[in-house]
Amino acid sequence: MIIRSVGLIDWMKLARRKATGLQEYVVGPEAWNCNMALRKAVVGQLLPLGGHWHHWIAIEDQRLVGLIIARDRTSPHIWQVSHLLLSNEAIDLAPEFFHQITAGAYRHSIEKLFLRLPLDSPLKHIALDQGFEPYLVERLYQRPESQGNLRSPSRGISGPWRTKTKQDNWSIFQLYSAVTPATVKQAEGLAYAEWLLARERKNGSYEKVWEKDGQIRGWARVRPWCNGVLFEFLFYPGDEAAFIPLIQTVVRGRQTIYSLTYSYQTQIQTLLGDEGFSTLAEHALFLKRLLVRVTQTHLAPMRV
């Protein structure tokens, strides 16, 4: 068996993934149960737009039996494993692929390596053995188009959602810091700059913020997904129902609605259930720390 970088002919074969008999084992940052993410990886390899892609392939008897791909998050020094494709008989190659991508990350001076697996993935114990640490569980909800309209929000939910600007980043970080458990912040970023650089790239998405009494109290990421629209939310406690007017504004006609939530967002999950959403999938998020960034303290003039 040979593990090497991917060539153009290999990409052409991967475009016909069904013919190669490869199965996806990783939940990528852009799509679940859709084939678009792999196509974007191919385009990203040939035309490296929207972040860089890094890849290794396994060949056995001139047959393609495995592939692993990582892409940059917001920072080029933080990677996300976006794909791990293996043939049925090559699942034992998973530890070697994790080893290869870790070695490649060290060569590129990568600080963190993120990984997302289905909660019941057979690779979870392999990821643990390879030094990945679990830090969060995601739950993906689905509301079929046949459910009809959402109900009206409860009292106290007023004010429109608006498009996020760059100047809103600090307020969104304050919201994130207030509602996110310490273990998650330690993985993704305790400091503002660290959090900003570790955010996932999700092409085709846009962000919204919801203000109340002059303060940003809610954040959302929206993007087309499969046959509908996918939402992610953050809210201060008590404001969770504000997601309803946003969905009512964005979703036109009958579309399937998806919402990606985190294990600590119990109130949002309850409200989604009340609105007819049901669980579609659960994912485990892992982090492997590779390098620690050391900053040198220095004195600066104080303005008075």
N, C-alpha and C positions, 0 to 999 in steps of 0.2 A: 504493500500500500504506500502511496506517495501523497503527502500533504504539501501543497504549494499554493502560490497566488493564482488568481483566476485570470484566464486569457479571454480574448474576444470570442473564440469558438465555444468556450465553456458557457459564456453568457447566452449565446444563441441556443445552446442546448437547454439552459435553464428557462428560457422563454417558453419551452415546451415541457414544463415541470411534470405534468401528468405522465408524459412518455418516459421520464427518467425514473419514476417511482419514488420520488423523494417526498418525505412528510415533514411538515413544519412543526417544530417543538417549542419555539419561543413566541411569545406574544410581543409583536413589534410596537413601536411608539405611534404608528400611524394607522394601522388597520388590524382588526381581528376578523377572522372568518371571511376575509376578502382577499383577492389576489393582487390588489393595486399596490401594496407595499413592496412586493418583490419586483414588480415592474419599475417602481420608482428607484429601487436599488440598482437595477440594470441601467436606467437612464443616468442615475447619479454616478455610476462608474464611468460611463462613456462621456457624460457632460457633467462634471462635478459641480452642480449648483445646489445651494441650500445645505451646505455642510459636506464634509468629506466622508467617504465610505472606505472601510478596510475589510479585507476578505481573505479567507483561506478555503481551499477546496481539497477533497480527498478523491483520489483516483485508484481504482483497483481493477486489474485486468482490463485496462483501457476503458473502464466504465466509471462514470461519475456516481459516487456513493454518498457524498456528504459535502456540506457547505456551511460556513459560519461567516456572518457579516456583522460588523459594528459600524456605527456612525457617530459623529460628533453630537454632543448636546449643544447648548448655546456656546460653550467654550470648546475650543479644539483640544483642550487638555482633559476633557471628560467624555467618556464613551458610553454608548448604550448598545448592548447586543440586540440587534434588530431581527436577525434570522439565525436559526440553526436547523438546517434541512438534512435529514438522514434517510437512507433507505432502510427498510425493515430489518435487514440483516446486519446493518452497520451501526446500530444504536450503541454498541460497545465503544464506538469511536468518540462518544461525547466527552469523556475525560480528556482525551488527546486534543480535541478541538478547544476545550476550555483552557488547556495548557498553552496551545498555540496563540490564542487571542490574548492571554495574559502576557506571554513573552513579547508579542507585538506591541502591547500597551506599554510595557516597560521600555521598549526601544524608542517609543514616541514620547516618553516622559509623561504618560497619562497619570493623573492623580486618582481618578475614580472610574470604576467600571460597573455600570448598572445592568441589571438583568431582570426580565419579567417572564414568569412561567405560569401556565395554568396551575391552579391550586392543587389539582390532583396529578400533576405532571410526574412521570416516572424519573425525570431528571433532577428532582429536588434534592435527593440524597447525594447525587453526583456533584451538584453545585455546592452543597455544604462541604463536601470533601475537598473541593477545589478552592475553598476559602471565601466563598460568597456567604454573606450574612443576611438573613431575612429581616426586613424592617417594617413592612406594611402589606396589608391585604386590600386589594381593590375589588369592588363589586360592580358589574355592569348590568344596568337595568334596561328593559325594553318595554315599550308601550305600543302595541300594534295600532295601525291606522283605523282599524274597525272599532276602537274604543271611543271614537268621537272626540268632542271638545273637553278641555280641562275645566274644572269648576272655577269660580271667581275666587281670588285670594281673600284671606281674612282681613279684618280691619287693621289699620296701622300700616298697611303696605301701600305706599304712595310714592310718586316720583318716578320719572322714566329712567330706563337704562340708556346709557350713552356709550359710544365707542371709546375704548381705552386709549390714552395717549402715553407717551414716554414719561411724562411728568407724574403719571399715576403710579409708577413702579414702587416708589417708597411707601405709599399708602397701602398698596396691595401686599407688600412685604410685612407691614405692620399687622394687617389682617391675618396673613398666613402665620405669623409668629404668635398671634393671640389665640388661634384656634387649633393649631397643630401640635400633637404630642411631642415631647422632648426627643424621644427616640427617632422620630421621623426628621425633625429639624437637624439632629446630629448627623443624619445620613445625607440630607439634601442641602443643608446650609443654615448655620446658626447666624452668621453675619450676612448683611445685605448683599455684599459683592459675591460671596460664595453662593448664596441662593440664586442670584441673578444668572451666574455662569452655569449653574447646574440644571436650569430649566430645560425641559425636553423641547426639541424641535418638532412641531406638528404642522407640516405644510398644509396649506389650504384652510387654516383656521383663522379666526379673528377673536378678539377679546372685548368684553363689555364690562362696565362697572355700574353699580347702583349706589346712588347717594341718598342719604337721609340726614337732614339737619346739617348739611354742609360737610358731612363725613362720608367717605366711601365705606359702605357697610356690606357690599356684596361684589363678587367678581365671578365672571363666567368666561369659559372658552367654548366657542361654537364652531362646528365644522360639518360639512356634508360627510355622510358615512354610510356605506353600503346603500340601502334603499331609503335612507331617511336623514335625520339630523342628530348629531351627538353633542351633548352638553356636559361640561364639567363646572362645578360650582364651589365657591367658598363664601361663607356668611358668618357674621357675628351671631352669637346665640340670640334667638328670638326673631331673627329676620329671614329665616329659611324660606318662608312662603313666598318671598319675592321672586323665586324662580318661575312661578306660574305666569305672571304677565310677560316675562321675557320669552318663554316658550310660545305663548299666544301670539306674540309679535313676530317671531321668527318663522314659526311653522305655518305655512300657507296651505290650505286644503287638507287633504288626507295624506299624511305621511307617518311612517314609523318613527317614533321618538326614542332615542337612547340617552342614558345618563350614566356617566362614570363616577362612582362615589368611592370614598375611602372608609376603612373599618371604623374610624372614630366619628364619622358623620351619621350618627344614629338618628338624629331628628330629620335630616334630609331623607334618609332611607324610609323612615316612617311616612313622611308626606308623599313620597313617590308611590309607596304601597297604597295609600289612600286614593291616589289618582289613577290607579289601575296599572301601574308598572309592576313587572315581575322580573326576578333575577334571570339573567341570560348566561352569565359566566362569572367566575371569580379568578383573580390572579394574585400571585405572590410576588412581591418586589424584593430584589436582593441587591446588595452592594458589596463590592470588593474594593477595599482601599489599597492603593498601590504606593502612592507618594504623598508626603505631607508637605504642604506649602508653608515655608517659614518666612515670616515677614519681620523685618528689622524695625524696632521702635526708634523714633527720632523725635527731637523737640521741634516745635513749630511755634511761630509767634501767635500770641493770643490777642484777638481783637476785643477792644473794650469800648 
